Structures are given as structure tokens and as C-alpha cells.
Amino acid sequence: MTIPLSLPQLTLALFDEAHTNFADYVPGQNQLVMDALSRWVVADGPWYVMLWGGSGTGKSHLIQSSLRAVDEQKNRAMYVPLREVMDFEPAILDDLETIEYLAIDDVHLVAGNAAWELALFNLFNRTLGAGVRLLISSARGPQNLDVDLPDLTSRLNSGLIYRLAELDDDGKQAVLQRRADRRGLLMPDNVARFLIHRFRRDMRELNSIFERIDSASLSTGRELTIPFVRDVLGLD
């Protein structure tokens, strides 16, 4: 029998990537999303917000940043990354309506799983009744989730829904250079552009590559140059 994680075990620190916050996020065309989340974290506007978009559009970044802002206000927050917890029973969602701010990442993963769909639907009803602030992310919009439970589809459609636009190359360059600056590194324009054009341009991949470069720079004390980056990444 699978033993579900206990409520205290579900914390942002378990799954957080590089201590993300709003200061690291470059909104580009997503400024309205930032504005909505700024209201959500102070209990203003709709109680339920859904963010959706493709890989690397910043969904998890925005969710984690929102919960960090909530935590700084000393409110109780819970982060449920479905990609990490769906190996456990849906009972992991029980009693989460006792939390003031709840975020569920990658909700598209429950589509077609009857037990998880029902558990999420029931959680929606409990959070609404308890006045919990709910933030959800998905790779697809609620109309295209292929959820079998019609009532869950209705609930997913009931909030403030935003599709995240992908950053253009200038925005991605700004993200990389801002992240480097916060680590005390100087990333020249030509290095940032090299990374963006050399790889898939997916921000999730670019951030992962940056972490490798940052670690290598820290251990060697070398500046960020294209030859150094090529060496670290094993490029010809």
C-alpha cells in the first residue's frame, strides 16, 4: 500500500528550484499575469487563478514566486507539484482546505485518472467553502484537458484564466543576465545570445544550463566567456 505524504511534508522548500521569486521573472507579454498574481497574494481579486502554457513559459516559477510572497506575509501556504506527488494516493489532497493559500502545479497530469480527478474536484469544493486562495497551473487550457469528469472541467473554467506567452529572445537574454547578476556573475551579451541560439530556447533548459555554468564558474573562479561556456558544456 502506498503511504501518502503527510501535510507537513508538502512544503515549497522540497521542490523549489533555485529559490525563485518575482524579481527573477521577466514578464514580457505576461505583465497582466504579474499584476493578477500581485493581487492574489494579498487576497485581492478572484480567489482562484489558473495559469497555462507550454514548457518553459514560467508557470512553476510564477507559482513558487507567489507562494514565497505569501510566506513573507506570514500567511500559510502549500505547494502541491503533481509531477512529484502523483505516485502517492489522491488522499494527499485531503485536508488541504485548512491552508490559506494553495497552489497546485501541472494539473493537466490528472486528466484521465478517475481517482485523482474526483479528489481534485472535491478539493475545489472544499477550498471554495473554506475561503482558500487557489492557484493552479496546467500545460493546456481547461477546455483542452481531456478531463473525464465534467464537473471538474466546470470548476477549472470558473476562475481567472491566463495563457502565458513565451518570452522572445530579448526577454530570455534578460532572464539569464538577471539570474547571473543575482549570483554575483557578469554574463556578457554575447554569452547570453550564444546560449539562446545554441540550445532549444526553452527557458527550463536554459535555466538548467545556467546552473551548470554557475557551478563551474564558482568552483574555478573563471569569468563567463564563450570559450569557458563551450568547455563546461562539452561543445566542439
MILOMI-993079 format. One record per residue: residue number from 1; x, z, y of N, C-alpha, C in turn. Coordinates in pm, whole numbers, m for minus. Each point is the difference from the previous one (the first is absolute). Example, Ala and Ser with C-alpha at 12.3 -4.5 7.8 and 13.67 -1.06 7.14 Angstrom:
<miti 1 <1319 780 m569> <m89 0 119> <90 0 120>>
<miti 2 <m35 m72 105> <82 6 119> <m77 73 109>>
END
This chain:
<miti 1 <85 0 m119> <m85 0 119> <88 0 124>>
<miti 2 <m33 m84 97> <76 m5 124> <m39 116 89>>
<miti 3 <99 72 49> <m26 113 89> <11 m49 143>>
<miti 4 <m106 11 80> <7 m48 138> <91 87 84>>
<miti 5 <55 m61 106> <76 77 96> <m92 102 67>>
<miti 6 <51 115 32> <m78 99 72> <m2 m36 148>>
<miti 7 <m98 54 71> <m16 m32 141> <125 26 83>>
<miti 8 <68 115 m18> <119 24 82> <113 m100 m25>>
<miti 9 <m1 m68 m116> <108 m94 m31> <m13 m131 78>>
<miti 10 <m120 m30 48> <m22 m125 72> <37 20 147>>
<miti 11 <124 m23 34> <44 14 137> <71 m126 44>>
<miti 12 <0 m23 130> <64 m119 54> <148 m5 m36>>
<miti 13 <65 116 m5> <143 4 m25> <38 m60 m135>>
<miti 14 <m91 5 m96> <30 m54 m133> <17 m150 2>>
<miti 15 <m70 m68 86> <m8 m146 m5> <46 m68 128>>
<miti 16 <35 78 101> <37 m54 129> <127 m83 m10>>
<miti 17 <5 m109 77> <117 m87 1> <71 13 135>>
<miti 18 <119 56 m4> <87 6 118> <m66 69 120>>
<miti 19 <m89 94 m28> <m61 80 107> <m60 m90 108>>
<miti 20 <m87 m88 m40> <m61 m94 92> <m84 71 106>>
<miti 21 <m6 m58 117> <m86 50 106> <m38 m115 92>>
<miti 22 <m89 28 96> <m48 m106 89> <113 m60 83>>
<miti 23 <104 79 28> <110 m50 84> <74 m114 m67>>
<miti 24 <m4 m6 m134> <68 m108 m72> <m85 m126 m12>>
<miti 25 <m126 6 40> <m92 m111 m24> <m4 m92 122>>
<miti 26 <17 m129 m23> <m14 m101 105> <m136 m67 m21>>
<miti 27 <m96 21 89> <m137 m44 m27> <m21 m151 2>>
<miti 28 <72 m72 84> <m26 m144 8> <m146 m25 34>>
<miti 29 <m69 m74 m87> <m142 m28 22> <m90 114 m46>>
<miti 30 <58 111 m45> <m79 110 m56> <m16 117 97>>
<miti 31 <6 m26 130> <m10 109 97> <m136 69 m8>>
<miti 32 <m107 m75 m27> <m132 62 m12> <m3 98 m116>>
<miti 33 <71 m31 m107> <9 92 m114> <70 128 42>>
<miti 34 <112 m13 70> <71 117 49> <m89 86 89>>
<miti 35 <m76 m64 87> <m88 74 89> <m107 76 m80>>
<miti 36 <m55 m66 m103> <m103 65 m82> <57 118 m76>>
<miti 37 <122 m14 m53> <60 109 m75> <39 115 91>>
<miti 38 <39 m31 123> <29 107 96> <m123 84 28>>
<miti 39 <m116 m63 m3> <m125 75 16> <m37 74 m128>>
<miti 40 <22 m66 m114> <m36 60 m130> <74 132 m21>>
<miti 41 <128 6 36> <79 121 m28> <m44 117 86>>
<miti 42 <m73 m25 110> <m49 110 83> <m152 15 m15>>
<miti 43 <m52 m50 m111> <m143 15 m34> <m91 m67 102>>
<miti 44 <46 m114 52> <m82 m78 91> <m35 m132 m68>>
<miti 45 <m117 m55 32> <m41 m126 m60> <m54 18 m140>>
<miti 46 <m18 m111 m74> <m59 6 m135> <79 91 m94>>
<miti 47 <m73 66 m88> <64 92 m95> <78 m75 m107>>
<miti 48 <m40 m126 m27> <62 m77 m107> <57 m130 55>>
<miti 49 <129 m25 m28> <68 m122 41> <65 m63 m123>>
<miti 50 <m11 m132 m10> <64 m73 m110> <96 m103 58>>
<miti 51 <123 m2 m55> <101 m99 37> <23 m91 m120>>
<miti 52 <1 m130 22> <31 m88 m113> <88 m115 46>>
<miti 53 <79 m48 m96> <91 m111 28> <97 m16 m115>>
<miti 54 <79 m106 6> <92 m31 m108> <119 96 m4>>
<miti 55 <84 m21 m100> <119 82 m17> <91 m12 122>>
<miti 56 <52 114 45> <93 m1 111> <m62 m3 137>>
<miti 57 <m132 13 11> <m65 0 131> <m3 139 64>>
<miti 58 <46 102 m72> <14 133 60> <m111 97 m30>>
<miti 59 <m81 m27 m103> <m112 89 m31> <46 142 m31>>
<miti 60 <93 12 m95> <48 133 m39> <72 68 116>>
<miti 61 <74 m78 76> <71 54 117> <m100 65 96>>
<miti 62 <m108 m71 30> <m98 51 94> <m73 122 m55>>
<miti 63 <m32 m3 m130> <m67 115 m60> <89 123 5>>
<miti 64 <125 m16 m42> <92 114 m2> <27 50 142>>
<miti 65 <12 m91 95> <22 39 139> <m120 76 54>>
<miti 66 <m120 m43 m36> <m121 69 45> <m4 142 m53>>
<miti 67 <32 17 m127> <m3 134 m58> <111 88 58>>
<miti 68 <113 m60 32> <106 79 63> <m47 50 137>>
<miti 69 <m71 m85 76> <m53 41 129> <m103 111 m17>>
<miti 70 <m82 m10 m103> <m99 105 m29> <71 131 m32>>
<miti 71 <104 m8 m83> <74 119 m40> <64 68 121>>
<miti 72 <46 m80 94> <62 57 120> <m101 78 84>>
<miti 73 <m129 m31 m18> <m104 75 69> <m48 121 m81>>
<miti 74 <69 26 m111> <m31 115 m87> <m135 m12 m68>>
<miti 75 <m48 m124 m17> <m122 m22 m79> <39 m32 m143>>
<miti 76 <m90 29 m92> <29 m23 m141> <m23 m146 m36>>
<miti 77 <101 m60 m63> <m7 m142 m35> <44 m19 m144>>
<miti 78 <m55 m103 m63> <35 m31 m138> <22 m151 m14>>
<miti 79 <106 m37 m70> <34 m141 m24> <m14 m29 m148>>
<miti 80 <m83 m100 m34> <m23 m37 m139> <40 m146 m20>>
<miti 81 <124 m27 m43> <44 m137 m27> <m44 m41 m141>>
<miti 82 <m103 m80 m10> <m56 m32 m131> <102 m68 m91>>
<miti 83 <92 m73 55> <102 m65 m83> <81 104 m77>>
<miti 84 <14 120 56> <79 105 m63> <m82 91 m91>>
<miti 85 <m129 13 26> <m79 103 m70> <m101 m54 m99>>
<miti 86 <m17 m133 m10> <m105 m50 m89> <32 15 m148>>
<miti 87 <121 41 m33> <30 34 m140> <m65 132 m40>>
<miti 88 <m48 74 99> <m68 125 m26> <m151 m24 m6>>
<miti 89 <m77 102 m33> <m145 m14 m9> <m61 m7 140>>
<miti 90 <m117 m66 15> <m67 m4 131> <m36 138 54>>
<miti 91 <3 100 m86> <m27 137 45> <96 46 107>>
<miti 92 <109 m75 19> <94 33 106> <m66 m6 138>>
<miti 93 <m113 m73 9> <m73 m11 126> <m97 115 21>>
<miti 94 <m16 87 m97> <m93 112 13> <47 96 109>>
<miti 95 <m94 52 74> <23 105 101> <80 m47 121>>
<miti 96 <29 m129 13> <76 m45 117> <m83 5 129>>
<miti 97 <m130 21 m13> <m83 13 119> <27 132 73>>
<miti 98 <84 84 m55> <37 124 68> <113 m23 101>>
<miti 99 <55 m121 1> <108 m36 91> <m59 m58 128>>
<miti 100 <60 29 114> <m54 m49 127> <25 m149 22>>
<miti 101 <117 m48 m40> <37 m141 16> <50 m51 m135>>
<miti 102 <m62 m107 m48> <32 m53 m132> <34 m148 10>>
<miti 103 <112 m40 m60> <41 m141 0> <20 m47 m143>>
<miti 104 <m58 m114 m34> <10 m57 m134> <62 m139 14>>
<miti 105 <115 m17 m62> <78 m123 12> <m26 m92 m119>>
<miti 106 <m12 m131 26> <m12 m102 m105> <m129 13 m81>>
<miti 107 <m113 8 70> <m128 21 m69> <m38 m120 m85>>
<miti 108 <59 m117 26> <m32 m119 m81> <35 20 m148>>
<miti 109 <87 98 m29> <42 22 m138> <m111 58 m88>>
<miti 110 <m105 55 60> <m108 57 m82> <m100 m107 m42>>
<miti 111 <6 m120 60> <m99 m104 m29> <m3 m33 m149>>
<miti 112 <m118 7 m58> <m16 m29 m142> <20 118 m93>>
<miti 113 <41 113 54> <18 122 m80> <m121 89 26>>
<miti 114 <m94 3 m95> <m128 66 22> <15 148 35>>
<miti 115 <89 68 m72> <14 144 24> <55 28 140>>
<miti 116 <99 m78 42> <59 22 132> <m95 m46 111>>
<miti 117 <m74 m108 m24> <m98 m44 100> <m104 109 24>>
<miti 118 <m52 59 m106> <m101 105 14> <59 123 69>>
<miti 119 <121 36 m37> <64 117 61> <21 m22 150>>
<miti 120 <39 m121 38> <21 m29 141> <m132 m2 76>>
<miti 121 <m103 m54 m61> <m132 m1 63> <m49 143 24>>
<miti 122 <15 84 m100> <m42 139 14> <81 71 108>>
<miti 123 <130 m31 7> <84 60 103> <m47 m42 139>>
<miti 124 <m36 m127 16> <m54 m47 127> <m117 87 43>>
<miti 125 <m94 21 m91> <m119 77 33> <34 143 38>>
<miti 126 <94 59 m72> <37 139 28> <73 12 133>>
<miti 127 <89 m95 28> <74 8 127> <m93 m20 119>>
<miti 128 <m96 m91 m15> <m96 m21 109> <m79 127 26>>
<miti 129 <m43 64 m107> <m78 123 15> <80 115 57>>
<miti 130 <130 0 m27> <85 111 44> <65 m24 136>>
<miti 131 <m20 m118 57> <59 m29 130> <149 m29 m4>>
<miti 132 <49 m50 m114> <141 m32 m16> <31 m133 70>>
<miti 133 <118 m11 60> <46 m127 57> <67 m79 m112>>
<miti 134 <m42 m125 m22> <46 m79 m114> <70 m127 48>>
<miti 135 <118 m26 m57> <78 m121 31> <38 m67 m131>>
<miti 136 <m32 m129 m12> <21 m72 m126> <76 m130 27>>
<miti 137 <86 m37 m96> <66 m131 9> <m30 m83 m123>>
<miti 138 <8 m131 17> <m28 m91 m110> <75 m131 23>>
<miti 139 <33 m68 m108> <63 m132 12> <m102 m106 38>>
<miti 140 <m128 29 m25> <m107 m95 30> <m113 70 74>>
<miti 141 <m80 m80 72> <m114 55 70> <m108 45 m96>>
<miti 142 <m91 86 43> <m101 56 m91> <m90 m103 m66>>
<miti 143 <m21 m115 64> <m85 m103 m58> <70 m76 m113>>
<miti 144 <132 13 m10> <75 m78 m99> <74 89 m101>>
<miti 145 <m51 119 m21> <69 94 m88> <m40 m12 m146>>
<miti 146 <m106 m74 m31> <m49 m14 m138> <m32 136 m61>>
<miti 147 <m54 89 83> <m45 131 m49> <m133 m18 m73>>
<miti 148 <m13 63 m117> <m120 m16 m81> <m115 89 46>>
<miti 149 <31 108 69> <m103 96 42> <m49 m38 140>>
<miti 150 <m122 m55 10> <m48 m47 132> <m2 110 105>>
<miti 151 <m33 123 m40> <m6 108 98> <138 30 58>>
<miti 152 <105 m18 m79> <135 19 52> <35 m109 101>>
<miti 153 <m37 m124 m31> <21 m109 95> <m68 30 133>>
<miti 154 <m122 52 m8> <m74 36 121> <74 107 79>>
<miti 155 <52 102 m68> <74 106 68> <127 m55 65>>
<miti 156 <71 m86 m72> <125 m55 53> <m25 m85 125>>
<miti 157 <m119 m58 10> <m37 m82 116> <m53 80 117>>
<miti 158 <m15 131 m17> <m76 79 97> <81 51 119>>
<miti 159 <131 m20 m1> <82 58 105> <52 m103 99>>
<miti 160 <103 39 72> <69 m88 92> <110 m71 m79>>
<miti 161 <m10 m132 m12> <86 m76 m90> <91 m92 81>>
<miti 162 <131 7 m30> <97 m83 69> <83 m78 m101>>
<miti 163 <16 m129 27> <96 m79 m76> <132 0 77>>
<miti 164 <108 40 m66> <130 5 64> <64 m138 1>>
<miti 165 <45 m41 117> <72 m128 13> <147 22 m30>>
<miti 166 <62 m98 m66> <142 9 m29> <80 m20 128>>
<miti 167 <110 72 13> <87 m16 116> <67 m137 m1>>
<miti 168 <23 m54 119> <82 m120 9> <147 41 m10>>
<miti 169 <90 m98 2> <142 31 m20> <55 90 110>>
<miti 170 <m47 m17 123> <47 87 108> <m42 144 m25>>
<miti 171 <m123 18 m50> <m47 134 m30> <79 64 m113>>
<miti 172 <33 m79 m103> <79 52 m112> <140 38 46>>
<miti 173 <56 m80 88> <132 33 55> <m8 133 75>>
<miti 174 <m106 18 77> <m15 124 76> <m11 120 m93>>
<miti 175 <m72 m16 m113> <m13 110 m97> <137 39 m54>>
<miti 176 <76 m99 m46> <131 28 m58> <93 67 101>>
<miti 177 <1 m51 122> <90 55 100> <m44 138 47>>
<miti 178 <m131 22 5> <m49 133 37> <35 101 m108>>
<miti 179 <m17 m39 m126> <34 91 m110> <149 31 0>>
<miti 180 <81 m102 24> <145 22 6> <36 95 114>>
<miti 181 <m62 m20 115> <30 83 116> <m33 147 m28>>
<miti 182 <m110 24 m70> <m39 138 m32> <96 63 m100>>
<miti 183 <77 m82 m71> <102 53 m92> <138 7 66>>
<miti 184 <6 m31 128> <128 3 69> <86 m122 m25>>
<miti 185 <m63 m112 m41> <72 m124 m28> <m34 m106 104>>
<miti 186 <94 m85 26> <m25 m117 84> <m13 m121 m91>>
<miti 187 <m119 m62 1> <m20 m123 m77> <m5 m116 99>>
<miti 188 <106 m79 8> <0 m114 93> <m110 m101 m33>>
<miti 189 <m38 m78 99> <m106 m99 m19> <32 m95 m115>>
<miti 190 <126 m43 m9> <32 m100 m102> <m11 58 m141>>
<miti 191 <26 129 m16> <m15 63 m132> <m147 10 m37>>
<miti 192 <m83 44 95> <m144 11 m27> <m58 m138 m35>>
<miti 193 <37 m102 77> <m53 m134 m28> <50 m52 m135>>
<miti 194 <123 32 m35> <54 m41 m129> <m82 58 m114>>
<miti 195 <m32 128 9> <m78 65 m106> <m139 m62 m11>>
<miti 196 <m63 m24 114> <m136 m54 m1> <m3 m140 m60>>
<miti 197 <97 m83 33> <m2 m138 m48> <58 m14 m141>>
<miti 198 <82 96 m41> <64 m10 m131> <m92 47 m113>>
<miti 199 <m93 91 34> <m86 56 m103> <m145 m44 20>>
<miti 200 <m92 64 m72> <m138 m51 m6> <m79 28 127>>
<miti 201 <56 75 93> <m69 35 124> <m114 98 m22>>
<miti 202 <m14 55 m118> <m97 104 m27> <60 132 50>>
<miti 203 <m75 73 85> <56 121 59> <33 107 m104>>
<miti 204 <m74 4 m109> <31 98 m104> <139 m28 m58>>
<miti 205 <29 m130 m25> <131 m36 m52> <108 21 105>>
<miti 206 <m27 m40 124> <99 16 106> <34 147 23>>
<miti 207 <m100 88 m7> <27 142 17> <83 55 m115>>
<miti 208 <m27 m48 m121> <79 43 m116> <145 m45 14>>
<miti 209 <19 m123 47> <135 m51 22> <71 79 108>>
<miti 210 <m74 34 106> <61 80 106> <49 134 m54>>
<miti 211 <m77 63 m88> <43 129 m54> <133 m14 m74>>
<miti 212 <19 m109 m73> <127 m23 m70> <115 m16 100>>
<miti 213 <m26 m78 105> <103 m23 100> <33 129 74>>
<miti 214 <m102 76 34> <20 127 71> <84 96 m84>>
<miti 215 <m31 10 m129> <75 89 m89> <146 m43 m9>>
<miti 216 <23 m131 m12> <137 m50 m9> <76 23 130>>
<miti 217 <m66 m20 113> <65 21 128> <36 148 19>>
<miti 218 <m90 88 m44> <25 144 12> <120 43 m83>>
<miti 219 <11 m56 m121> <107 42 m90> <136 m61 37>>
<miti 220 <m2 m117 65> <126 m67 34> <38 12 146>>
<miti 221 <m98 33 84> <26 9 143> <15 m135 67>>
<miti 222 <m41 m107 m67> <16 m134 57> <m120 m40 84>>
<miti 223 <24 m81 100> <m106 m51 86> <m80 m108 m73>>
<miti 224 <m119 m25 50> <m85 m101 m60> <40 m138 51>>
<miti 225 <61 m77 m86> <36 m138 29> <m51 m86 m114>>
<miti 226 <m9 m130 21> <m45 m89 m107> <95 5 m120>>
<miti 227 <132 m6 17> <88 13 m118> <m22 131 m75>>
<miti 228 <m18 111 72> <m23 128 m66> <m133 m4 m78>>
<miti 229 <m103 m54 61> <m131 m10 m67> <10 m88 m124>>
<miti 230 <70 m112 10> <19 m87 m116> <69 75 m113>>
<miti 231 <100 77 34> <76 75 m100> <m89 106 m68>>
<miti 232 <m75 74 79> <m87 105 m54> <m106 m58 m93>>
<miti 233 <m56 m114 38> <m109 m59 m77> <49 m97 m108>>
<miti 234 <130 m19 m9> <54 m88 m104> <m34 m145 20>>
<miti 235 <m1 m43 126> <m34 m139 30> <127 m84 9>>
<miti 236 <m11 m124 m44> <114 m92 9> <21 m43 145>>
END
